[in-house]
Amino acid sequence: MSLKTITEEYREKFISRTPKSAELYRKNVSLTPYGVHSNWRIFDPHPIFMARGKGSRIWDVDGNEYIDYNMAFGALAIGHAHPILVERIRERVENGTVFGFETEYSVKLAEVLLKRFGFEMIRFSSTGLEGTQLAVRLARAATNRPKILKFEGCYHGSHDSLLVGVKPDPLHAGHPKKPRSVPAGPGIPKDIADQVVIAPFNDIYAVEDIMRQHGNDIAAIILEPIPMNMGVVLPKKGFLEGLRKLADEYNSLLIFDEVKTSGKFYRGAQDYFGVKPDIIVVAKALGGGYPFSAVMAKKDLMELIGPRKVAHGGTFNSNPLSVYAAYITVTEILTEQNLAYAQKLSDELAKGYRDVIEDKRVDAHVVNIATSGTVFFTKEEISNWRDFVSKVNWGRWYAWVLGILINGVIPQALGIDEQWTVSIQHTKEDIQKTIEIFDKVLSEIKGRETVPVKVEEAI
Ligand SMILES: Cc1ncc(COP(=O)(O)O)c(C=O)c1O
């Protein structure tokens, strides 16, 4: 019997498989904080440096091949280097990539997206961040109110006005039903954080209370209709409808941040749940792997945007490369039929995981919807941030991730708050192989000690 924890054994294997990544990491930490250009990519013992991707697979700089369920944090619903897109983009690149002018495809894409998601006008940007930033600015301008209500644990991009109550340490985050507005870190002025009112997800009575107190100052309620920055949290029955009603009652706007979900459901989570927001932000997967986001709303709202009106500009907004990639993606590749195929595979993955968990009698459960899901190492339900922080065994989760990685699968985006994405290029064989590896790893972990991980240190 080994005296080491299973986590230590896996870490050693991980390190021995990835020497080139380790070397690049050692160089990069002297060049950029934590050796990565986005805090969400920090990984212990060191991040993996990637070389190339094709279909459902990705290869690291050491030549290790992985079945990839990270899929660029959900930005690759169409999988890596989709052959149709590769060919079309090659032609596009030869004809210029950024003009500072609109192109024919910005018109075509606008028409397609407005029809698909059911709105009247649209504006394009490059990132989810820019999308939610514009949505919030628009809501403040439309209502002439300063405050935004957001949910604890939801993430809407790396900009000051919404970097509040994102992953707070519960010790400093106040009462669970009336959380404090905790800035994500230094550099976000208290005055900005004070403009954000925080509510617990899935607790409509708590939101009602909060709206009674702040409702007349609230420009908008913003949320991920399915929070996918706490693993995967499903909205309870009636919760989204309740928010819609509250927004109407207080003349606030309802913003759905569908940066992730817009590429997982054909017409977004808004259509799946039958709740229509006033403003929707779509991004990630719709760009087919190119930087793209869009804000959509009714005409009267969108027409508030303009010179000396609501500001919105960007050198790379509606650039020909992203717009063309998004057009080809949404019209030819991420079709309703292809998405249904990926959703079915994702269900099969979830079922396989559930069977293994039951068979091994491990304290875990799977939550999945559309093309995404996650394994929570607890039997208890996770319905908001406080559950997420306090109920899950993160030591087990970390051992599981390492164990799967060293067997050639990236089980999900590697943050604790992430989930898997099954792309339209994954196959039944990928799913089968992944379930077999899951079985092997859970057998190894079961009954073994893992290194405890504190959630505050893991994010
Ligand atoms: C729900 C949600 N909104 C917004 C963003 C920000 O998008 P981006 O990273 O493109 O700025 C993310 C990023 O993961 C997200 O998950």
The ligand as a Gaussian input file, in Angstrom:
#p B3LYP/6-31G(d) Opt

LIG

0 1
 C      -21.117000      33.491000     -18.961000
 C      -19.933000      34.257000     -19.431000
 N      -20.064000      35.550000     -19.736000
 C      -19.029000      36.283000     -20.189000
 C      -17.791000      35.717000     -20.332000
 C      -16.644000      36.534000     -20.841000
 O      -16.320000      36.172000     -22.125000
 P      -14.862000      36.506000     -22.709000
 O      -13.908000      35.628000     -21.973000
 O      -14.964000      36.207000     -24.157000
 O      -14.626000      37.937000     -22.443000
 C      -17.599000      34.360000     -20.029000
 C      -16.290000      33.724000     -20.182000
 O      -16.080000      32.593000     -19.871000
 C      -18.689000      33.622000     -19.546000
 O      -18.568000      32.331000     -19.215000

